[in-house]
Amino acid sequence: MATLSDSAIATLLQPYVIDKAAIPQTLYPQLSMYLDLLVKWNARTNLTAIRDPEEIVRRHFGESLFAAQYLDPAAATLLDFGSGAGFPGLPIALLRPGIKVTLAESQNKKATFLREVVRSLKLTTEVWAARAETMPECRVFHTVTLRAVDNMAAALAAAAPRASRDLLLLSNAEAGVPPEFSPHPPISIPTTQNSVLLRATRL
């Protein structure tokens, strides 16, 4: 039995969906399977501090899908820097299957979980099970996403060289972007008190 039904997930995600017509039919069943795996794994290994399934859908799935809708339509490749349990990278991969997503996660237990989700959902998403900084210098991506990283300034400095076009940040505060990027106006994330989405484009 699913942790939450497809319709329950769809209802919880309504505030985060800008264009319902752009949602693929496969999205909610895939998110339901993702949620089942996350709840199961989270019971024995700490993937996320949020334990309530509905709050996971709102905070993790919702915020990630909201960010996905503000990606440059031309984005063909994306690096999720410090992906954790897959946010925002995996929901982006589900909403925008045309984007080649790479999840960089150095903690082995989290990288193992990400591989299990990718396998279960039959995705082509790559899992880089090491620090993103260890990638070959030639590995660059149209967009690099960062969410809930411990040291945003240090992460931004490491992430910036990997972004050929955009940085996309989900943050509780307006982060200062590297000087070679121009920030777009921040966008408040629905149902949150102080979380913002900040996109910055390379000059």
N, C-alpha and C positions, 0 to 999 in steps of 0.2 A: 504494500500500500504506500502510495506517495506521501511524503511529508506534508505537502500542500498540493491541491489540485491545480491544473492549468488555469482554470477560471479564477481561483483565489489569487494566484500569482499575477494574473492579468489585472485584476482589480487593485491589488496593492501597488502595481507599477503605473497606474493611470496618471498620477501627477507628474511622472518623469517622461512621459511619451508626448512628443510634440506633434508628430504626424502618424496617426494610427494606421494609415494606409501604407506606410513604409515598413511596417512590422511584418516580417515573413511568418507564414503559418507555423513553421517549425520552431519558432523562438520559444514559446511558452512550454511545450513539452520538453525541449532541451534544457531550459532553465529548471524545470521540475526535477529532471534527472541529476543535473548539477547540484541542486539543493540537497537531494537525497544523499549524494556522495559526500558533500561538505558536512552535513549533520552527522553522518556515520563516522567519518574520519575525525571530526572535531571531538567526538566523544572519547577518543583515545590519544589524540595528539593535538596540541594547541595550534590550530590554523588561524582562528580568529577569536577575539575576545567576546564577540557577539554570539550568543547561544540561541536566542529566540528565532525560530525560522522566519516569522513575519518581519522581524527587524533585520535579519540577513537580507531578505528580499528588498526591503526598502533601502537600507543603507548601502549594501554592497552591489546588488543587482541594479537597483534604481539609479544610484549615482553614476554607475558605470555606463548604463544605457543612455542616460542624459548626456554624458560626455561624448558618447559615440555619435550622437546626432549633431554635434558641433565640429566634427572632423571635416577637414578640407575634402570636398568630393573627389579631388584628384589623388587622395592618399592611396597608394598601392601597397606600401609596406609600413609596418608599425612595430616598434619595440616597446614592450611594457617593462619599464625599468624597476626592478625590485618588486616583482609581481605578487609575492606572498601567496595567497590562496587563489590568485587569478584575476585580481581586480586592478584596473578596469579591463585588462586585456582579453579575458575569455568572453565576457558579454559583448565586447566590441566584435570579436571574431564571429559570434553568433548572429549579431545584428547586421554586420557588414562582411559577409562571407567572401566578398571579392578582395578583401585586404589580406595580405600575407602577414600574419601576426607572429611575433616572436616574444616568448615570455622568459625574461631573465630572472632567475631566482637562485640564490647561492645556498640557502638552507636545504639540506638534502631531503628532509621529510616533506617540505613544501613542494620541492621539485618533483618528488615521487608522486605526490597527490596530483599535481598538475598533469603529469604524464597519464595518470589513471583517468582523469577527466577527458583529456584529449582522446585517449583510446576508446573510452565508453561512448563518447559523442561522435566518434568517427571523424574527427577534425584533422586538418593538415597542419595545425598550429605547431610551431617548433618550441621546444622547451630547452633553454640554455641553462644548464644546471651549474652555474658558476656566476661570479660577479660579472656584470655587463662590461666592466672595464677590461676584462681579460679577453674579450672578443678581438679578433684580428682588426687592425686599424681600417681595413677596407670595408668592414661591415658598417654601413650607414643605412638609415631608414628615413622615409619621408617624414614620419611623425614619431616622437618619443613621448610616452605618457609616464607620469609620476603621480602616485597617490599614497598618502599616509606614510611617507618615508621618514625615518628618524631625524635625519639632518638634511633638510631641504636644500640649503645652500650648497653643501658638499655634493649632494646628489645632482643638483642642477649643473654644477661645474663638470661632473663626470658624464652627464647625459648629453650636454650640449653638442659635443663633437660628433655624436651619433645621429643627430637630427639634421638632415639635409634641408628641411623646410620648416617644420613646426615642432614646438614643445607644447604639450597639453597637460596642465597641472590641475589636480583636484586637491585643494588645500583649505585649511581653516583660517588662513591669513593670506593676504596678498603678498606673494613672494616676489622678491626682486629678480628679474630675469637677467641672464647674461647680456652684456652690452651689444653683442652681435645679433640680438633678437629684439624685435619691436612688439610690445604687448598690445593685444586687443583689449577693449574694455572688459573688466571682469563680469561674470554672469553668476548671479546667486543660484545655488542649487536648491530645487524645491524641497520643502518640508524640513530644511535645516536652518539653524539659527545663524550660523556664521561661515558656512562652507561656500567656497566660490570655485568656479571653473575659470581658468585663465589660459588662454591660447596666446602663444607668442610666435611670430614668424621671423625667420632669418632675413636679415637686411641684405 
